[in-house]
Structures are given as C-alpha cells and as structure tokens.
Amino acid sequence: HRGVDAAAMPGAAVRAPADGIVAFRGVVVDRALITIEHAGGFVSTFEPLASDLSPGDRVEAGDPIGVVDAGGHAASGTIHLGVRLDGDYINPMLLFGDGPRAVLLPCCTRR
C-alpha cells in the first residue's frame, strides 16, 4: 500500500496540496484518479477522484481538483493519497509537518 487513506465523504471537494501541473487524469483499472507534478520532484496522486481537469492544467495550492468518488481499493468514505519523490514512493505523512510518532503496540495478549 503506497500511501495513506484519509476519511472523506463521497462528493467532498479535494484541494491541491501545492502548486503543480496535472500530469494525468483518467481511470486506471476501476478507479478514477488524478496525478499532479509539483516542484522539487514531487508527484501526488489522489484516488478515487472525479475531476474535470486535464493534463497540462495548472493548479495552485488550495485549488479544488475534484471530488471524492467511489471505486478502486480505497474503502468507501476514504480517499487515497500517494506521493512520489524523484520517482520513488514516500510516506505522505512526512509532508504534513510535525505529528506524534506512531507507537507499535503488542499484537497479541500473552498468557
């Protein structure tokens, strides 16, 4: 799973995380998605996302890029965000600033 799934109601507006240029918008397998190229080698992908934008369209941080759709591997009521840096997938949470560190808890109760 190369990214994060965030709670988002179907039909909710999704906004560009940073300035960029739409690189792809279409359906891959059974999910609508959009990919945006950003400065510094970053590329973001959102799915499932219905959008009227076209490849080559410029977006600015905060611009609406589409609405949460249905389909694909993301559970209903979520949107998947994937981020690549220079072609390699990275953890998108690294871009959201300081946050609490994840703490792994024991998976099982031992007796």
RODO-239927 format. One record per residue (C-alpha): residue in one letter; x, y, z. Coordinates in steps of 0.5 Angstrom, whole numbers, plus 500, padded with zeros to 3 digits. Layout:
// residues N
AXYZ/...
//
This chain:
// residues 111
H500500500/R504506497/G501512501/V495514506/D488513506/A484519509/A477520511/A473523506/M466523505/P464522497/G463528494/A467532498/A472537495/V479535495/R484541494/A491541491/P497541497/A502545493/D502549486/G503544480/I501541474/V496536472/A500530469/F495525469/R487525470/G483518468/V481511470/V486506472/V483499473/D477501476/R479508480/A478515477/L485519479/I489525478/T496526479/I500533480/E507534479/H510539484/A516543484/G522539487/G521533484/F514531488/V508528485/S502527488/T496522486/F489522489/E484516488/P478515487/L477523485/A473525480/S475531476/D474536470/L482538470/S486536464/P493534463/G497541463/D492545467/R496549472/V493548480/E495553486/A496550493/G488550495/D485550489/P480545488/I482539484/G476534484/V471531489/V472524492/D469519488/A468511489/G472505487/G479502487/H482499493/A480505498/A475504502/S468508501/G469514505/T476515504/I481518499/H488515498/L494520497/G500517494/V507521494/R513520490/L520524490/D524523484/G520517482/D520513489/Y514513493/I515516500/N511516506/P506522505/M505523513/L512526512/L510532509/F504534514/G509537519/D511535526/G506530529/P506525534/R510519533/A507512532/V508507537/L507500536/L503496541/P504489542/C499485537/C497479542/T496478549/R501473552/R498468558/
//
